[in-house]
Each structure stands twice: as structure tokens, then as C-alpha cells.
Amino acid sequence: MDTKDVASDIENVLLSKEDIQERIKDLAARIDADYEGRDILLVGVLKGAVMVMADLARALHSHVTMDWMAVSSYGSGTQSSGVVRILKDLDTDLLGKHVLIVEDIIDSGLTLSWLQSNLRSRGPASVEICTLLRKPDAAKVEIDVKYVGEEIPNEFVVGYGLDFAEKYRNLDFVGTLARHVYE
């Protein structure tokens, strides 16, 4: 699916397919340098991180294993409350492992802050965060994110794993969703 398929639904393309791949390549180079000689456990947060994690794993030269978590944060509508429920937990024991949480986007940071704390309590050697996108103006809590692909404005974006009502995840770019779609 590309821009012509959803032209009336997208106001602005923030990152093209090529832009995304360049960010992923840059993130992978930094991660490879930082984890040289160590295996990495990539922990993807479902469902949004699927695209980022798949492309990042392929771009890395380090040995990686992968696991997935699904979490739900309660709140009203599109707002996260930070109260988190695990829907699908990891299958991997984290003891002594170098864990890299992979996210598609960080906005409020409430859910990710909880997740990072939860994973640190499981005895890993390290826990870091990698995200393709971050909305600094939407942050409600301070989170140390080691790897950020791009900072974006606090707008509703879709594509490359990001959805609205489970649609638009399969776009090969990230764009701002037109208001008429969600209002």
C-alpha cells in the first residue's frame, strides 16, 4: 500500500519509505557499535513495532534473538493512563541478557516507562530502548531512550506499523492522518 492508495486520508508524508530505511540503517549501525561482541534480545511491542523490528533485525550485523510482548494501557479513547496489563508476555527468560525494547513510536511514555521497569525487574544484564519515532511534545514522563530514529511533531500519524482503527499499518511511509478520517 502506498500514497496513491490513501491519498485523501493523508495530509502530509513525514517519512518516505527511503527515509525510514535510512533511519533504520543508522539505528542499526549505532546498536552494532554499542553491542559489539554481545548477543542482543530484541523485544518488540505488538502490534506497532512489527515493521520496525523486522527491518532493524535484518539491518543489524550483531547476533539477535527476538521475542514479543503485547500490553494494553487503560485510559479514555486514545489517551494512555499508564495502567498497564500484559496481554502476551515474553517466552524468553531475561536473566543476564542484553535486552533492547523496540518500539514504533513513543508519545506519552507512560506505557513504555512501566514496561522498562517491569523488564528490568527480571534480572537482565541491560535494558535499552530503540524507537523509530518520538514525539517529545507529547511526553508525560521522562524516559531515557538510547536510540531514536526521528523526532516528530505531536500529530496523529499512521503507516509503517502505526494504525488508526487497525488500518494503515501496511503503508510503506509515515504520514499525518487527515482529520476527516478520525473526527
Number of C-alpha atoms within 10 A of each C-alpha: 12 14 17 9 10 12 11 12 18 21 13 14 16 16 19 17 14 11 15 22 17 13 18 23 18 17 21 22 16 13 20 19 11 10 13 12 10 13 15 20 19 22 24 25 21 18 18 22 22 20 19 22 25 12 15 24 17 13 17 17 14 19 14 16 13 17 14 20 17 15 17 15 18 15 12 8 6 9 10 17 13 20 12 17 13 12 10 13 11 15 10 13 10 19 15 11 18 19 25 22 25 24 26 25 24 22 21 22 21 20 21 22 15 14 20 18 11 10 18 16 11 13 13 15 12 15 19 16 19 26 23 23 21 23 17 16 13 14 15 12 14 11 15 10 13 14 19 20 20 16 15 16 15 13 13 14 23 24 26 25 24 25 18 15 8 12 12 23 21 16 21 19 24 25 24 18 23 16 11 9 10 10 5
